[in-house]
Amino acid sequence: MIALPAGGIAGALAMGRIRHINDYAVAGLGKMSGVAIMLLGTGTLAGIIANSGLKDVLINSLDALGLPAFVLAPVSGIFMSAATASTTAGTAVASQVFGSTILEMGVTALAGAAMVHAGATVLDHLPHGSFFHATGGSVNMEIKERLKLIPYETAVGLTLAIVSTLIFGIFKFFG
């Protein structure tokens, strides 16, 4: 929040265009206001999830399916990225809500962190998050066209989650 405006001011000063700084600021704010509002919504959603009973529902569901304990790590990342449409927020919420449980189940910190993060990449690109709009907007892509990329991005994230789960959960190469 400080680096981009500071860089813009420094750039305008270095290029000798400091008297146009107000025009540049208005243009920049116009491009970023939608993303900023979405981030506020994502933060609110993350707070609600962190204080809900979702943790117990997810743990009981995995237990009822007979899945090994380490599966909670990528699955929590997937669910939280679906809720927040953000790798960062999904990982942060999953770590806060499920982190102690994952560690108590015998998953090492490195393995848990890697699998939660990889899981959070599966659905981080959904339309209610900033990534969806920032990437589409950067190339002037219509929403209908941007929606067509979701299956590809999901496949990439799912591949990351599967490989991470194999490396850290099943084969336990690094922990």
Kinemage of the C-alpha trace (Angstrom):
@kinemage 1
@onewidth
@group {chain A} dominant
@subgroup {mainchain}
@vectorlist {calphas} color= white
{ca met a 1} P 0.000 0.000 0.000
{ca ile a 2} L 2.992 2.258 0.378
{ca ala a 3} L 5.395 0.845 -2.227
{ca leu a 4} L 3.253 1.436 -5.320
{ca pro a 5} L 2.366 5.081 -4.584
{ca ala a 6} L 5.934 5.807 -3.466
{ca gly a 7} L 7.272 4.206 -6.647
{ca gly a 8} L 4.828 6.220 -8.744
{ca ile a 9} L 5.913 9.478 -7.121
{ca ala a 10} L 9.599 8.588 -7.486
{ca gly a 11} L 9.047 7.611 -11.128
{ca ala a 12} L 7.175 10.842 -11.930
{ca leu a 13} L 9.926 12.838 -10.230
{ca ala a 14} L 12.692 10.974 -12.094
{ca met a 15} L 10.945 11.503 -15.445
{ca gly a 16} L 10.366 15.184 -14.751
{ca arg a 17} L 6.577 14.780 -14.747
{ca ile a 18} L 5.862 15.563 -11.107
{ca arg a 19} L 3.324 18.253 -12.032
{ca his a 20} L 1.151 15.495 -13.576
{ca ile a 21} L 1.172 13.445 -10.367
{ca asn a 22} L -2.488 14.187 -9.604
{ca asp a 23} L -3.576 12.818 -13.002
{ca tyr a 24} L -1.455 9.724 -12.452
{ca ala a 25} L -2.861 9.221 -8.953
{ca val a 26} L -6.458 9.473 -10.175
{ca ala a 27} L -5.773 6.961 -12.972
{ca gly a 28} L -4.044 4.554 -10.582
{ca leu a 29} L -6.782 4.729 -7.976
{ca gly a 30} L -9.383 4.131 -10.663
{ca lys a 31} L -7.647 0.917 -11.686
{ca met a 32} L -7.106 -0.374 -8.151
{ca ser a 33} L -10.289 0.577 -6.286
{ca gly a 34} L -12.184 -2.566 -7.345
{ca val a 35} L -9.362 -4.828 -6.203
{ca ala a 36} L -9.081 -2.972 -2.883
{ca ile a 37} L -12.793 -3.421 -2.195
{ca met a 38} L -12.539 -7.130 -3.020
{ca leu a 39} L -9.618 -7.507 -0.622
{ca leu a 40} L -11.709 -5.995 2.167
{ca gly a 41} L -14.437 -8.528 1.435
{ca thr a 42} L -11.926 -11.376 1.364
{ca gly a 43} L -10.538 -10.315 4.737
{ca thr a 44} L -14.011 -10.215 6.220
{ca leu a 45} L -14.795 -13.655 4.845
{ca ala a 46} L -11.529 -15.006 6.239
{ca gly a 47} L -12.463 -13.725 9.703
{ca ile a 48} L -15.877 -15.349 9.546
{ca ile a 49} L -14.410 -18.695 8.462
{ca ala a 50} L -11.771 -18.596 11.186
{ca asn a 51} L -14.503 -18.237 13.814
{ca ser a 52} L -16.981 -20.774 12.421
{ca gly a 53} L -17.561 -24.484 12.996
{ca leu a 54} L -16.207 -25.383 9.562
{ca lys a 55} L -13.081 -26.898 11.104
{ca asp a 56} L -15.023 -29.632 12.862
{ca val a 57} L -17.183 -30.354 9.820
{ca leu a 58} L -14.147 -30.799 7.575
{ca ile a 59} L -12.195 -32.939 10.055
{ca asn a 60} L -15.208 -35.172 10.758
{ca ser a 61} L -15.872 -35.576 7.023
{ca leu a 62} L -12.301 -36.675 6.298
{ca asp a 63} L -12.410 -39.024 9.293
{ca ala a 64} L -15.717 -40.544 8.122
{ca leu a 65} L -14.163 -41.170 4.702
{ca gly a 66} L -11.242 -42.973 6.375
{ca leu a 67} L -8.608 -40.723 4.817
{ca pro a 68} L -5.140 -40.376 6.392
{ca ala a 69} L -4.491 -37.394 8.667
{ca phe a 70} L -2.153 -35.597 6.251
{ca val a 71} L -5.009 -35.148 3.741
{ca leu a 72} L -6.403 -32.415 6.007
{ca ala a 73} L -3.546 -30.114 4.927
{ca pro a 74} L -4.239 -29.884 1.174
{ca val a 75} L -8.008 -30.189 1.625
{ca ser a 76} L -8.080 -27.291 4.094
{ca gly a 77} L -6.073 -25.209 1.621
{ca ile a 78} L -8.495 -26.104 -1.177
{ca phe a 79} L -11.590 -25.219 0.848
{ca met a 80} L -10.162 -21.970 2.180
{ca ser a 81} L -8.975 -20.858 -1.256
{ca ala a 82} L -12.460 -21.615 -2.571
{ca ala a 83} L -13.950 -19.439 0.145
{ca thr a 84} L -11.501 -16.558 -0.248
{ca ala a 85} L -10.461 -16.963 -3.923
{ca ser a 86} L -6.928 -16.178 -2.820
{ca thr a 87} L -3.809 -18.267 -2.304
{ca thr a 88} L -2.566 -15.883 0.369
{ca ala a 89} L -5.828 -15.576 2.287
{ca gly a 90} L -6.648 -19.261 1.785
{ca thr a 91} L -3.271 -20.334 3.139
{ca ala a 92} L -3.456 -17.882 6.041
{ca val a 93} L -6.964 -18.932 7.061
{ca ala a 94} L -6.237 -22.654 6.631
{ca ser a 95} L -3.059 -22.294 8.710
{ca gln a 96} L -4.851 -20.374 11.438
{ca val a 97} L -7.884 -22.654 11.590
{ca phe a 98} L -6.326 -26.065 10.878
{ca gly a 99} L -2.603 -25.598 11.629
{ca ser a 100} L -2.548 -26.877 15.201
{ca thr a 101} L -4.765 -29.841 14.295
{ca ile a 102} L -2.535 -30.771 11.354
{ca leu a 103} L 0.537 -30.691 13.616
{ca glu a 104} L -1.240 -32.653 16.383
{ca met a 105} L -2.046 -35.378 13.840
{ca gly a 106} L 1.687 -35.943 13.319
{ca val a 107} L 2.257 -33.980 10.123
{ca thr a 108} L 5.533 -32.035 10.253
{ca ala a 109} L 5.423 -28.251 9.994
{ca leu a 110} L 7.224 -28.207 6.622
{ca ala a 111} L 4.978 -30.887 5.137
{ca gly a 112} L 1.830 -29.237 6.479
{ca ala a 113} L 2.801 -25.813 5.182
{ca ala a 114} L 3.720 -27.160 1.744
{ca met a 115} L 0.494 -29.136 1.378
{ca val a 116} L -1.742 -26.321 2.676
{ca his a 117} L -0.117 -23.855 0.284
{ca ala a 118} L -0.332 -26.233 -2.680
{ca gly a 119} L -3.974 -26.934 -1.853
{ca ala a 120} L -4.687 -23.208 -1.752
{ca thr a 121} L -3.601 -22.881 -5.388
{ca val a 122} L -6.416 -25.169 -6.579
{ca leu a 123} L -9.229 -22.597 -6.406
{ca asp a 124} L -7.462 -19.264 -5.870
{ca his a 125} L -8.620 -17.934 -9.247
{ca leu a 126} L -12.392 -17.894 -8.705
{ca pro a 127} L -14.408 -14.804 -9.730
{ca his a 128} L -14.933 -13.468 -6.203
{ca gly a 129} L -11.206 -12.872 -5.743
{ca ser a 130} L -8.780 -10.234 -6.888
{ca phe a 131} L -6.590 -12.578 -8.965
{ca phe a 132} L -9.459 -13.315 -11.360
{ca his a 133} L -10.114 -9.637 -12.032
{ca ala a 134} L -6.511 -8.421 -11.935
{ca thr a 135} L -5.296 -10.973 -14.467
{ca gly a 136} L -8.296 -10.536 -16.752
{ca gly a 137} L -8.226 -6.758 -16.467
{ca ser a 138} L -4.516 -6.563 -17.210
{ca val a 139} L -5.186 -7.764 -20.764
{ca asn a 140} L -8.661 -6.201 -21.144
{ca met a 141} L -10.319 -9.618 -21.089
{ca glu a 142} L -14.102 -9.856 -20.791
{ca ile a 143} L -15.451 -11.825 -17.810
{ca lys a 144} L -17.034 -14.435 -20.099
{ca glu a 145} L -13.662 -15.035 -21.720
{ca arg a 146} L -11.840 -15.051 -18.353
{ca leu a 147} L -14.221 -17.710 -17.013
{ca lys a 148} L -12.987 -20.097 -19.712
{ca leu a 149} L -9.550 -20.202 -18.038
{ca ile a 150} L -10.864 -21.535 -14.721
{ca pro a 151} L -10.673 -25.256 -15.667
{ca tyr a 152} L -7.066 -24.860 -16.839
{ca glu a 153} L -6.039 -22.977 -13.692
{ca thr a 154} L -7.821 -25.532 -11.518
{ca ala a 155} L -5.966 -28.369 -13.268
{ca val a 156} L -2.643 -26.630 -12.640
{ca gly a 157} L -3.487 -26.106 -8.955
{ca leu a 158} L -4.741 -29.669 -8.568
{ca thr a 159} L -1.500 -30.963 -10.081
{ca leu a 160} L 0.488 -28.906 -7.556
{ca ala a 161} L -1.635 -30.223 -4.689
{ca ile a 162} L -1.345 -33.852 -5.815
{ca val a 163} L 2.430 -33.679 -6.301
{ca ser a 164} L 2.875 -31.916 -2.959
{ca thr a 165} L 0.714 -34.524 -1.213
{ca leu a 166} L 2.733 -37.324 -2.800
{ca ile a 167} L 6.068 -35.742 -1.833
{ca phe a 168} L 5.199 -34.607 1.697
{ca gly a 169} L 2.278 -36.819 2.730
{ca ile a 170} L 2.765 -40.222 1.156
{ca phe a 171} L 6.519 -40.501 0.495
{ca lys a 172} L 7.584 -38.074 3.291
{ca phe a 173} L 10.702 -36.978 1.407
{ca phe a 174} L 11.304 -33.776 3.401
{ca gly a 175} L 9.995 -34.401 6.870
